[in-house]
Amino acid sequence: MSDGIGMGLRKLRLERHYTQREVAERMHMLQSAYSRLENGKVVVTERHLQLLVEVFGEEAIESICFPEEKDGI
């Protein structure tokens, strides 16, 4: 996972006033594991993406994973 995606996850989480613990619980993982996703320390898996979509919504996750499509490039 790139740092840009991790930063995007952090931004989404803060915009929604979620804690890392709240997101982690919704994703059925430890807070420390979610923190590693936000910090780009682990590679995001397809399962992570599915769970992130459940938490933040498909459009939000697509906007951070594929920002060039959002910008019309």
Distance bins in CASP14 RR format, pairs under 12 A and 6 or more apart:
PFRMAT RR
TARGET T0000
AUTHOR 0000-0000-0000
RMODE 2
METHOD distances of the structure
MODEL  1
1 7 0 0 0 0 0 1 0 0 0 0 0
1 8 0 0 0 0 0 1 0 0 0 0 0
1 9 0 0 0 0 1 0 0 0 0 0 0
1 34 0 0 0 0 0 1 0 0 0 0 0
1 36 0 0 0 0 1 0 0 0 0 0 0
1 37 1 0 0 1 0 0 0 0 0 0 0
1 38 0 0 0 0 1 0 0 0 0 0 0
1 39 0 0 0 0 1 0 0 0 0 0 0
1 40 1 0 1 0 0 0 0 0 0 0 0
1 41 0 0 0 0 1 0 0 0 0 0 0
1 42 1 0 0 1 0 0 0 0 0 0 0
1 43 1 0 1 0 0 0 0 0 0 0 0
1 44 1 0 1 0 0 0 0 0 0 0 0
1 45 0 0 0 0 1 0 0 0 0 0 0
1 48 0 0 0 0 1 0 0 0 0 0 0
1 49 0 0 0 0 1 0 0 0 0 0 0
1 52 0 0 0 0 0 1 0 0 0 0 0
1 61 0 0 0 0 0 1 0 0 0 0 0
1 64 0 0 0 0 0 1 0 0 0 0 0
1 65 0 0 0 0 1 0 0 0 0 0 0
2 8 0 0 0 0 1 0 0 0 0 0 0
2 9 0 0 0 0 0 1 0 0 0 0 0
2 37 0 0 0 0 0 1 0 0 0 0 0
2 38 0 0 0 0 0 1 0 0 0 0 0
2 39 0 0 0 0 0 1 0 0 0 0 0
2 40 1 0 0 1 0 0 0 0 0 0 0
2 41 0 0 0 0 0 1 0 0 0 0 0
2 42 0 0 0 0 0 1 0 0 0 0 0
2 43 0 0 0 0 1 0 0 0 0 0 0
2 44 0 0 0 0 1 0 0 0 0 0 0
2 64 0 0 0 0 1 0 0 0 0 0 0
2 65 0 0 0 0 1 0 0 0 0 0 0
2 66 0 0 0 0 0 1 0 0 0 0 0
2 67 0 0 0 0 0 1 0 0 0 0 0
3 9 0 0 0 0 0 1 0 0 0 0 0
3 10 0 0 0 0 0 1 0 0 0 0 0
3 37 0 0 0 0 0 1 0 0 0 0 0
3 38 0 0 0 0 1 0 0 0 0 0 0
3 39 0 0 0 0 1 0 0 0 0 0 0
3 40 1 0 1 0 0 0 0 0 0 0 0
3 41 0 0 0 0 1 0 0 0 0 0 0
3 64 0 0 0 0 0 1 0 0 0 0 0
4 10 0 0 0 0 1 0 0 0 0 0 0
4 11 0 0 0 0 1 0 0 0 0 0 0
4 12 0 0 0 0 0 1 0 0 0 0 0
4 37 0 0 0 0 0 1 0 0 0 0 0
4 38 0 0 0 0 0 1 0 0 0 0 0
4 39 0 0 0 0 0 1 0 0 0 0 0
4 40 0 0 0 0 1 0 0 0 0 0 0
4 44 0 0 0 0 0 1 0 0 0 0 0
4 63 0 0 0 0 0 1 0 0 0 0 0
4 64 1 0 0 1 0 0 0 0 0 0 0
4 65 0 0 0 0 1 0 0 0 0 0 0
4 66 0 0 0 0 0 1 0 0 0 0 0
4 67 0 0 0 0 1 0 0 0 0 0 0
5 11 0 0 0 0 0 1 0 0 0 0 0
5 12 0 0 0 0 0 1 0 0 0 0 0
5 37 0 0 0 0 1 0 0 0 0 0 0
5 38 0 0 0 0 1 0 0 0 0 0 0
5 39 0 0 0 0 0 1 0 0 0 0 0
5 40 1 0 0 1 0 0 0 0 0 0 0
5 42 0 0 0 0 0 1 0 0 0 0 0
5 43 0 0 0 0 0 1 0 0 0 0 0
5 44 1 0 0 1 0 0 0 0 0 0 0
5 48 0 0 0 0 0 1 0 0 0 0 0
5 49 0 0 0 0 0 1 0 0 0 0 0
5 52 0 0 0 0 1 0 0 0 0 0 0
5 60 0 0 0 0 0 1 0 0 0 0 0
5 61 0 0 0 0 1 0 0 0 0 0 0
5 62 0 0 0 0 0 1 0 0 0 0 0
5 63 0 0 0 0 0 1 0 0 0 0 0
5 64 1 0 1 0 0 0 0 0 0 0 0
5 65 1 0 0 1 0 0 0 0 0 0 0
5 66 0 0 0 0 0 1 0 0 0 0 0
5 67 0 0 0 0 1 0 0 0 0 0 0
6 12 0 0 0 0 1 0 0 0 0 0 0
6 13 0 0 0 0 1 0 0 0 0 0 0
6 14 0 0 0 0 0 1 0 0 0 0 0
6 20 0 0 0 0 0 1 0 0 0 0 0
6 23 0 0 0 0 0 1 0 0 0 0 0
6 34 0 0 0 0 0 1 0 0 0 0 0
6 35 0 0 0 0 0 1 0 0 0 0 0
6 36 0 0 0 0 1 0 0 0 0 0 0
6 37 1 0 0 1 0 0 0 0 0 0 0
6 38 1 0 1 0 0 0 0 0 0 0 0
6 39 1 0 0 1 0 0 0 0 0 0 0
6 40 1 0 1 0 0 0 0 0 0 0 0
6 41 0 0 0 0 1 0 0 0 0 0 0
6 42 0 0 0 0 0 1 0 0 0 0 0
6 43 0 0 0 0 0 1 0 0 0 0 0
6 44 0 0 0 0 1 0 0 0 0 0 0
6 48 0 0 0 0 0 1 0 0 0 0 0
6 52 0 0 0 0 0 1 0 0 0 0 0
6 61 0 0 0 0 0 1 0 0 0 0 0
6 64 1 0 0 1 0 0 0 0 0 0 0
6 65 0 0 0 0 0 1 0 0 0 0 0
7 13 0 0 0 0 0 1 0 0 0 0 0
7 14 0 0 0 0 0 1 0 0 0 0 0
7 37 0 0 0 0 0 1 0 0 0 0 0
7 38 1 0 0 1 0 0 0 0 0 0 0
7 39 0 0 0 0 1 0 0 0 0 0 0
7 40 0 0 0 0 1 0 0 0 0 0 0
7 64 0 0 0 0 1 0 0 0 0 0 0
7 67 0 0 0 0 0 1 0 0 0 0 0
8 14 0 0 0 0 1 0 0 0 0 0 0
8 15 0 0 0 0 1 0 0 0 0 0 0
8 37 0 0 0 0 0 1 0 0 0 0 0
8 38 0 0 0 0 1 0 0 0 0 0 0
8 39 0 0 0 0 0 1 0 0 0 0 0
8 40 0 0 0 0 0 1 0 0 0 0 0
8 44 0 0 0 0 0 1 0 0 0 0 0
8 52 0 0 0 0 0 1 0 0 0 0 0
8 56 0 0 0 0 1 0 0 0 0 0 0
8 60 0 0 0 0 1 0 0 0 0 0 0
8 61 0 0 0 0 1 0 0 0 0 0 0
8 62 0 0 0 0 0 1 0 0 0 0 0
8 63 0 0 0 0 1 0 0 0 0 0 0
8 64 1 0 1 0 0 0 0 0 0 0 0
8 65 0 0 0 0 1 0 0 0 0 0 0
8 67 0 0 0 0 1 0 0 0 0 0 0
9 15 0 0 0 0 0 1 0 0 0 0 0
9 16 0 0 0 0 0 1 0 0 0 0 0
9 18 0 0 0 0 0 1 0 0 0 0 0
9 20 0 0 0 0 1 0 0 0 0 0 0
9 23 0 0 0 0 1 0 0 0 0 0 0
9 24 0 0 0 0 0 1 0 0 0 0 0
9 27 0 0 0 0 0 1 0 0 0 0 0
9 34 0 0 0 0 1 0 0 0 0 0 0
9 35 0 0 0 0 0 1 0 0 0 0 0
9 36 0 0 0 0 0 1 0 0 0 0 0
9 37 1 0 0 1 0 0 0 0 0 0 0
9 38 1 0 1 0 0 0 0 0 0 0 0
9 39 0 0 0 0 1 0 0 0 0 0 0
9 40 0 0 0 0 1 0 0 0 0 0 0
9 42 0 0 0 0 0 1 0 0 0 0 0
9 44 0 0 0 0 1 0 0 0 0 0 0
9 48 0 0 0 0 1 0 0 0 0 0 0
9 49 0 0 0 0 0 1 0 0 0 0 0
9 51 0 0 0 0 0 1 0 0 0 0 0
9 52 1 0 0 1 0 0 0 0 0 0 0
9 53 0 0 0 0 0 1 0 0 0 0 0
9 55 0 0 0 0 1 0 0 0 0 0 0
9 56 1 0 0 1 0 0 0 0 0 0 0
9 60 0 0 0 0 1 0 0 0 0 0 0
9 61 0 0 0 0 1 0 0 0 0 0 0
9 63 0 0 0 0 0 1 0 0 0 0 0
9 64 1 0 0 1 0 0 0 0 0 0 0
9 65 0 0 0 0 1 0 0 0 0 0 0
10 16 0 0 0 0 0 1 0 0 0 0 0
10 18 0 0 0 0 0 1 0 0 0 0 0
10 19 0 0 0 0 0 1 0 0 0 0 0
10 20 0 0 0 0 1 0 0 0 0 0 0
10 23 0 0 0 0 0 1 0 0 0 0 0
10 34 0 0 0 0 0 1 0 0 0 0 0
10 35 0 0 0 0 1 0 0 0 0 0 0
10 37 0 0 0 0 1 0 0 0 0 0 0
10 38 1 0 1 0 0 0 0 0 0 0 0
10 39 0 0 0 0 1 0 0 0 0 0 0
10 40 0 0 0 0 0 1 0 0 0 0 0
10 56 0 0 0 0 0 1 0 0 0 0 0
10 64 0 0 0 0 1 0 0 0 0 0 0
11 18 0 0 0 0 0 1 0 0 0 0 0
11 38 0 0 0 0 1 0 0 0 0 0 0
11 56 0 0 0 0 0 1 0 0 0 0 0
11 60 0 0 0 0 1 0 0 0 0 0 0
11 63 0 0 0 0 0 1 0 0 0 0 0
11 64 1 0 0 1 0 0 0 0 0 0 0
11 67 0 0 0 0 0 1 0 0 0 0 0
12 18 0 0 0 0 1 0 0 0 0 0 0
12 20 0 0 0 0 0 1 0 0 0 0 0
12 23 0 0 0 0 1 0 0 0 0 0 0
12 37 0 0 0 0 0 1 0 0 0 0 0
12 38 0 0 0 0 1 0 0 0 0 0 0
12 52 0 0 0 0 1 0 0 0 0 0 0
12 53 0 0 0 0 0 1 0 0 0 0 0
12 55 0 0 0 0 1 0 0 0 0 0 0
12 56 1 0 1 0 0 0 0 0 0 0 0
12 57 0 0 0 0 1 0 0 0 0 0 0
12 59 0 0 0 0 0 1 0 0 0 0 0
12 60 1 0 1 0 0 0 0 0 0 0 0
12 61 0 0 0 0 1 0 0 0 0 0 0
12 62 0 0 0 0 0 1 0 0 0 0 0
12 63 0 0 0 0 1 0 0 0 0 0 0
12 64 1 0 0 1 0 0 0 0 0 0 0
12 65 0 0 0 0 0 1 0 0 0 0 0
13 19 1 0 0 1 0 0 0 0 0 0 0
13 20 1 0 0 1 0 0 0 0 0 0 0
13 21 0 0 0 0 0 1 0 0 0 0 0
13 22 0 0 0 0 1 0 0 0 0 0 0
13 23 1 0 1 0 0 0 0 0 0 0 0
13 24 0 0 0 0 0 1 0 0 0 0 0
13 26 0 0 0 0 0 1 0 0 0 0 0
13 27 0 0 0 0 0 1 0 0 0 0 0
13 31 0 0 0 0 0 1 0 0 0 0 0
13 34 0 0 0 0 1 0 0 0 0 0 0
13 35 0 0 0 0 0 1 0 0 0 0 0
13 37 0 0 0 0 0 1 0 0 0 0 0
13 38 1 0 0 1 0 0 0 0 0 0 0
13 52 0 0 0 0 0 1 0 0 0 0 0
13 55 0 0 0 0 1 0 0 0 0 0 0
13 56 1 0 0 1 0 0 0 0 0 0 0
13 60 0 0 0 0 0 1 0 0 0 0 0
13 61 0 0 0 0 0 1 0 0 0 0 0
13 64 0 0 0 0 0 1 0 0 0 0 0
14 20 0 0 0 0 0 1 0 0 0 0 0
14 22 0 0 0 0 0 1 0 0 0 0 0
14 23 0 0 0 0 0 1 0 0 0 0 0
14 38 0 0 0 0 0 1 0 0 0 0 0
14 56 0 0 0 0 0 1 0 0 0 0 0
15 56 0 0 0 0 1 0 0 0 0 0 0
15 60 0 0 0 0 1 0 0 0 0 0 0
15 63 0 0 0 0 0 1 0 0 0 0 0
15 64 0 0 0 0 0 1 0 0 0 0 0
16 22 0 0 0 0 1 0 0 0 0 0 0
16 23 0 0 0 0 1 0 0 0 0 0 0
16 26 0 0 0 0 0 1 0 0 0 0 0
16 55 0 0 0 0 1 0 0 0 0 0 0
16 56 1 0 0 1 0 0 0 0 0 0 0
16 57 0 0 0 0 0 1 0 0 0 0 0
16 60 0 0 0 0 1 0 0 0 0 0 0
17 23 0 0 0 0 0 1 0 0 0 0 0
18 24 0 0 0 0 1 0 0 0 0 0 0
18 25 0 0 0 0 1 0 0 0 0 0 0
18 26 0 0 0 0 1 0 0 0 0 0 0
18 27 0 0 0 0 0 1 0 0 0 0 0
18 31 0 0 0 0 0 1 0 0 0 0 0
18 34 0 0 0 0 0 1 0 0 0 0 0
18 38 0 0 0 0 0 1 0 0 0 0 0
18 52 0 0 0 0 0 1 0 0 0 0 0
18 55 1 0 0 1 0 0 0 0 0 0 0
18 56 0 0 0 0 1 0 0 0 0 0 0
19 25 0 0 0 0 1 0 0 0 0 0 0
19 26 0 0 0 0 0 1 0 0 0 0 0
19 31 0 0 0 0 1 0 0 0 0 0 0
19 34 0 0 0 0 1 0 0 0 0 0 0
19 35 0 0 0 0 0 1 0 0 0 0 0
19 38 0 0 0 0 0 1 0 0 0 0 0
20 26 0 0 0 0 0 1 0 0 0 0 0
20 27 0 0 0 0 0 1 0 0 0 0 0
20 29 0 0 0 0 0 1 0 0 0 0 0
20 30 0 0 0 0 1 0 0 0 0 0 0
20 31 1 0 1 0 0 0 0 0 0 0 0
20 32 0 0 0 0 1 0 0 0 0 0 0
20 33 0 0 0 0 1 0 0 0 0 0 0
20 34 1 0 1 0 0 0 0 0 0 0 0
20 35 1 0 1 0 0 0 0 0 0 0 0
20 36 0 0 0 0 0 1 0 0 0 0 0
20 37 0 0 0 0 1 0 0 0 0 0 0
20 38 1 0 0 1 0 0 0 0 0 0 0
20 39 0 0 0 0 0 1 0 0 0 0 0
20 55 0 0 0 0 0 1 0 0 0 0 0
21 27 0 0 0 0 0 1 0 0 0 0 0
21 29 0 0 0 0 0 1 0 0 0 0 0
21 30 0 0 0 0 1 0 0 0 0 0 0
21 31 1 0 1 0 0 0 0 0 0 0 0
21 32 0 0 0 0 1 0 0 0 0 0 0
21 33 0 0 0 0 0 1 0 0 0 0 0
21 34 0 0 0 0 1 0 0 0 0 0 0
21 35 0 0 0 0 1 0 0 0 0 0 0
22 29 0 0 0 0 0 1 0 0 0 0 0
22 31 0 0 0 0 1 0 0 0 0 0 0
22 34 0 0 0 0 1 0 0 0 0 0 0
22 55 0 0 0 0 1 0 0 0 0 0 0
22 56 0 0 0 0 0 1 0 0 0 0 0
23 29 0 0 0 0 1 0 0 0 0 0 0
23 30 0 0 0 0 0 1 0 0 0 0 0
23 31 0 0 0 0 1 0 0 0 0 0 0
23 33 0 0 0 0 0 1 0 0 0 0 0
23 34 1 0 1 0 0 0 0 0 0 0 0
23 35 0 0 0 0 1 0 0 0 0 0 0
23 37 0 0 0 0 1 0 0 0 0 0 0
23 38 0 0 0 0 1 0 0 0 0 0 0
23 48 0 0 0 0 0 1 0 0 0 0 0
23 51 0 0 0 0 1 0 0 0 0 0 0
23 52 0 0 0 0 1 0 0 0 0 0 0
23 54 0 0 0 0 0 1 0 0 0 0 0
23 55 1 0 1 0 0 0 0 0 0 0 0
23 56 0 0 0 0 1 0 0 0 0 0 0
24 30 1 0 0 1 0 0 0 0 0 0 0
24 31 1 0 1 0 0 0 0 0 0 0 0
24 32 0 0 0 0 1 0 0 0 0 0 0
24 33 1 0 0 1 0 0 0 0 0 0 0
24 34 1 1 0 0 0 0 0 0 0 0 0
24 35 0 0 0 0 1 0 0 0 0 0 0
24 36 0 0 0 0 0 1 0 0 0 0 0
24 37 0 0 0 0 1 0 0 0 0 0 0
24 38 0 0 0 0 0 1 0 0 0 0 0
24 48 0 0 0 0 0 1 0 0 0 0 0
24 51 0 0 0 0 1 0 0 0 0 0 0
24 52 0 0 0 0 0 1 0 0 0 0 0
24 55 0 0 0 0 1 0 0 0 0 0 0
25 31 0 0 0 0 1 0 0 0 0 0 0
25 33 0 0 0 0 0 1 0 0 0 0 0
25 34 0 0 0 0 1 0 0 0 0 0 0
25 51 0 0 0 0 0 1 0 0 0 0 0
25 55 0 0 0 0 1 0 0 0 0 0 0
26 34 0 0 0 0 1 0 0 0 0 0 0
26 51 1 0 0 1 0 0 0 0 0 0 0
26 52 0 0 0 0 1 0 0 0 0 0 0
26 53 0 0 0 0 0 1 0 0 0 0 0
26 54 1 0 0 1 0 0 0 0 0 0 0
26 55 1 0 1 0 0 0 0 0 0 0 0
26 56 0 0 0 0 1 0 0 0 0 0 0
26 57 0 0 0 0 0 1 0 0 0 0 0
27 33 0 0 0 0 1 0 0 0 0 0 0
27 34 1 0 0 1 0 0 0 0 0 0 0
27 35 0 0 0 0 0 1 0 0 0 0 0
27 37 0 0 0 0 1 0 0 0 0 0 0
27 38 0 0 0 0 0 1 0 0 0 0 0
27 44 0 0 0 0 0 1 0 0 0 0 0
27 45 0 0 0 0 0 1 0 0 0 0 0
27 47 0 0 0 0 1 0 0 0 0 0 0
27 48 1 0 0 1 0 0 0 0 0 0 0
27 49 0 0 0 0 0 1 0 0 0 0 0
27 50 0 0 0 0 1 0 0 0 0 0 0
27 51 1 0 1 0 0 0 0 0 0 0 0
27 52 1 0 0 1 0 0 0 0 0 0 0
27 53 0 0 0 0 0 1 0 0 0 0 0
27 54 1 0 0 1 0 0 0 0 0 0 0
27 55 1 0 0 1 0 0 0 0 0 0 0
27 56 0 0 0 0 0 1 0 0 0 0 0
28 34 0 0 0 0 0 1 0 0 0 0 0
28 47 0 0 0 0 1 0 0 0 0 0 0
28 48 0 0 0 0 0 1 0 0 0 0 0
28 50 0 0 0 0 0 1 0 0 0 0 0
28 51 1 0 0 1 0 0 0 0 0 0 0
28 54 0 0 0 0 0 1 0 0 0 0 0
28 55 0 0 0 0 0 1 0 0 0 0 0
29 35 0 0 0 0 1 0 0 0 0 0 0
29 36 0 0 0 0 1 0 0 0 0 0 0
29 37 0 0 0 0 1 0 0 0 0 0 0
29 38 0 0 0 0 0 1 0 0 0 0 0
29 42 0 0 0 0 0 1 0 0 0 0 0
29 45 0 0 0 0 0 1 0 0 0 0 0
29 47 0 0 0 0 0 1 0 0 0 0 0
29 48 0 0 0 0 1 0 0 0 0 0 0
29 51 0 0 0 0 1 0 0 0 0 0 0
29 52 0 0 0 0 0 1 0 0 0 0 0
29 55 0 0 0 0 0 1 0 0 0 0 0
30 36 0 0 0 0 1 0 0 0 0 0 0
30 37 0 0 0 0 0 1 0 0 0 0 0
31 37 0 0 0 0 0 1 0 0 0 0 0
31 38 0 0 0 0 0 1 0 0 0 0 0
32 38 0 0 0 0 0 1 0 0 0 0 0
32 39 0 0 0 0 0 1 0 0 0 0 0
32 41 0 0 0 0 0 1 0 0 0 0 0
32 42 0 0 0 0 0 1 0 0 0 0 0
33 39 0 0 0 0 0 1 0 0 0 0 0
33 40 0 0 0 0 0 1 0 0 0 0 0
33 41 0 0 0 0 1 0 0 0 0 0 0
33 42 1 0 0 1 0 0 0 0 0 0 0
33 44 0 0 0 0 0 1 0 0 0 0 0
33 45 0 0 0 0 0 1 0 0 0 0 0
33 48 0 0 0 0 1 0 0 0 0 0 0
33 51 0 0 0 0 0 1 0 0 0 0 0
34 40 0 0 0 0 0 1 0 0 0 0 0
34 41 0 0 0 0 0 1 0 0 0 0 0
34 42 0 0 0 0 1 0 0 0 0 0 0
34 44 0 0 0 0 0 1 0 0 0 0 0
34 48 0 0 0 0 1 0 0 0 0 0 0
34 51 0 0 0 0 1 0 0 0 0 0 0
34 52 0 0 0 0 1 0 0 0 0 0 0
34 55 0 0 0 0 1 0 0 0 0 0 0
35 41 0 0 0 0 1 0 0 0 0 0 0
35 42 0 0 0 0 1 0 0 0 0 0 0
36 42 1 0 1 0 0 0 0 0 0 0 0
36 43 0 0 0 0 0 1 0 0 0 0 0
36 44 0 0 0 0 0 1 0 0 0 0 0
36 48 0 0 0 0 0 1 0 0 0 0 0
37 43 0 0 0 0 1 0 0 0 0 0 0
37 44 1 0 0 1 0 0 0 0 0 0 0
37 45 0 0 0 0 1 0 0 0 0 0 0
37 47 0 0 0 0 0 1 0 0 0 0 0
37 48 1 0 0 1 0 0 0 0 0 0 0
37 49 0 0 0 0 0 1 0 0 0 0 0
37 51 0 0 0 0 1 0 0 0 0 0 0
37 52 0 0 0 0 1 0 0 0 0 0 0
37 55 0 0 0 0 0 1 0 0 0 0 0
37 61 0 0 0 0 0 1 0 0 0 0 0
37 64 0 0 0 0 0 1 0 0 0 0 0
38 44 0 0 0 0 0 1 0 0 0 0 0
38 48 0 0 0 0 0 1 0 0 0 0 0
38 52 0 0 0 0 0 1 0 0 0 0 0
38 64 0 0 0 0 0 1 0 0 0 0 0
40 48 0 0 0 0 0 1 0 0 0 0 0
42 48 0 0 0 0 1 0 0 0 0 0 0
43 49 0 0 0 0 0 1 0 0 0 0 0
44 50 0 0 0 0 0 1 0 0 0 0 0
44 51 0 0 0 0 0 1 0 0 0 0 0
44 52 1 0 0 1 0 0 0 0 0 0 0
44 53 0 0 0 0 0 1 0 0 0 0 0
44 61 0 0 0 0 1 0 0 0 0 0 0
44 64 0 0 0 0 0 1 0 0 0 0 0
44 65 0 0 0 0 1 0 0 0 0 0 0
45 51 0 0 0 0 1 0 0 0 0 0 0
45 52 0 0 0 0 0 1 0 0 0 0 0
46 52 0 0 0 0 0 1 0 0 0 0 0
46 53 0 0 0 0 0 1 0 0 0 0 0
46 65 0 0 0 0 0 1 0 0 0 0 0
47 53 0 0 0 0 0 1 0 0 0 0 0
47 54 0 0 0 0 0 1 0 0 0 0 0
48 54 0 0 0 0 0 1 0 0 0 0 0
48 55 0 0 0 0 0 1 0 0 0 0 0
48 56 0 0 0 0 0 1 0 0 0 0 0
48 61 0 0 0 0 1 0 0 0 0 0 0
48 65 0 0 0 0 0 1 0 0 0 0 0
49 55 0 0 0 0 0 1 0 0 0 0 0
49 56 0 0 0 0 0 1 0 0 0 0 0
49 57 0 0 0 0 0 1 0 0 0 0 0
49 58 0 0 0 0 1 0 0 0 0 0 0
49 60 0 0 0 0 0 1 0 0 0 0 0
49 61 1 0 0 1 0 0 0 0 0 0 0
49 62 0 0 0 0 1 0 0 0 0 0 0
49 64 0 0 0 0 0 1 0 0 0 0 0
49 65 1 0 0 1 0 0 0 0 0 0 0
49 66 0 0 0 0 0 1 0 0 0 0 0
50 56 0 0 0 0 0 1 0 0 0 0 0
50 57 0 0 0 0 0 1 0 0 0 0 0
50 58 0 0 0 0 0 1 0 0 0 0 0
50 61 0 0 0 0 1 0 0 0 0 0 0
51 57 0 0 0 0 0 1 0 0 0 0 0
51 61 0 0 0 0 1 0 0 0 0 0 0
52 58 0 0 0 0 1 0 0 0 0 0 0
52 59 0 0 0 0 0 1 0 0 0 0 0
52 60 0 0 0 0 1 0 0 0 0 0 0
52 61 1 0 1 0 0 0 0 0 0 0 0
52 62 0 0 0 0 0 1 0 0 0 0 0
52 63 0 0 0 0 0 1 0 0 0 0 0
52 64 0 0 0 0 1 0 0 0 0 0 0
52 65 0 0 0 0 1 0 0 0 0 0 0
53 59 0 0 0 0 1 0 0 0 0 0 0
53 60 0 0 0 0 1 0 0 0 0 0 0
53 61 1 0 1 0 0 0 0 0 0 0 0
53 62 0 0 0 0 1 0 0 0 0 0 0
53 63 0 0 0 0 0 1 0 0 0 0 0
53 64 0 0 0 0 0 1 0 0 0 0 0
53 65 0 0 0 0 0 1 0 0 0 0 0
54 60 0 0 0 0 0 1 0 0 0 0 0
54 61 0 0 0 0 1 0 0 0 0 0 0
55 61 0 0 0 0 1 0 0 0 0 0 0
56 62 0 0 0 0 0 1 0 0 0 0 0
56 63 0 0 0 0 1 0 0 0 0 0 0
56 64 0 0 0 0 1 0 0 0 0 0 0
56 65 0 0 0 0 0 1 0 0 0 0 0
57 63 0 0 0 0 1 0 0 0 0 0 0
57 64 0 0 0 0 0 1 0 0 0 0 0
57 65 0 0 0 0 0 1 0 0 0 0 0
58 64 0 0 0 0 0 1 0 0 0 0 0
58 65 0 0 0 0 0 1 0 0 0 0 0
58 66 0 0 0 0 0 1 0 0 0 0 0
59 65 0 0 0 0 0 1 0 0 0 0 0
59 66 0 0 0 0 0 1 0 0 0 0 0
59 69 0 0 0 0 0 1 0 0 0 0 0
59 70 0 0 0 0 1 0 0 0 0 0 0
60 66 0 0 0 0 0 1 0 0 0 0 0
60 67 0 0 0 0 0 1 0 0 0 0 0
60 70 0 0 0 0 0 1 0 0 0 0 0
61 67 0 0 0 0 0 1 0 0 0 0 0
61 70 0 0 0 0 0 1 0 0 0 0 0
62 68 0 0 0 0 0 1 0 0 0 0 0
62 69 1 0 0 1 0 0 0 0 0 0 0
62 70 1 0 0 1 0 0 0 0 0 0 0
63 69 0 0 0 0 1 0 0 0 0 0 0
63 70 1 0 1 0 0 0 0 0 0 0 0
63 71 0 0 0 0 1 0 0 0 0 0 0
63 72 0 0 0 0 0 1 0 0 0 0 0
64 70 0 0 0 0 1 0 0 0 0 0 0
66 72 0 0 0 0 0 1 0 0 0 0 0
66 73 0 0 0 0 1 0 0 0 0 0 0
67 73 0 0 0 0 1 0 0 0 0 0 0
END
